[in-house]
Amino acid sequence: MPDRRLIANAVLFQLSWLACVLGGNSYWLAVPAVALLIHFFWVSSWAAEGKLVVSVMLAGAALDSFLLQLGLFTFVGQELLAPLWLVTLWAMLATTLNHSLGWTARPIWRAALLGAIGGPLSYVAGAELAGVGLPLGERNSALLLAAIWALVMPLLHGFAHLYREQYRVQQLARRRSDA
């Protein structure tokens, strides 16, 4: 039977995705905020994954802002930077890398395949629900996003692995100094 924390992690991500996409920059952002709190108090901890969540959120904000500037997306009232709800989705994605999406880390082709399929599907569905424009059209946008996300997911898993190892080494050093 799957670990309840893995199931909770997946459910929290999906609820947050819906709240962000359907609610935009509104009070619905409280849903992912609560999901992050639950994640850090029950599923994992800030010490173990805080750096990963912040790093992925910042990298994702930069990537989506870049794609916005390239004209891949159009957001109502947003011309320079990706909106907060989209940046929040990156933070929520980071919470899944060591948990419900952990199985996609190895072999690396799993992460690339998940990125190539799941990335474009998430963006196209989100664009439809959130009223985000795709000036290049759904097909061209999906193809471009597939190529980008086939690289992004393995990179994100690389961040997760690096930070997991750093945390493990810190914990070992702390135990040795306490002994």
Buried (B, 14 or more C-beta within 10 A) or exposed (E): EEEEBBEBBBEBBBBBBBBBBBBBBEEBBEBBBBBBEBBBEEBBEBEBBBBBBEBBBEBBBBBBBEBBEEEBBBBEEBEEBBBBBBBBBBBBBBBBBBBBBBEBBEEEEBBBBBBBBBBBBBBBEBBEEBEBEBEBEEEEBBBBBBEBBBBBBBBBBBBBBEBBEEBEEEEEEEEEEEE
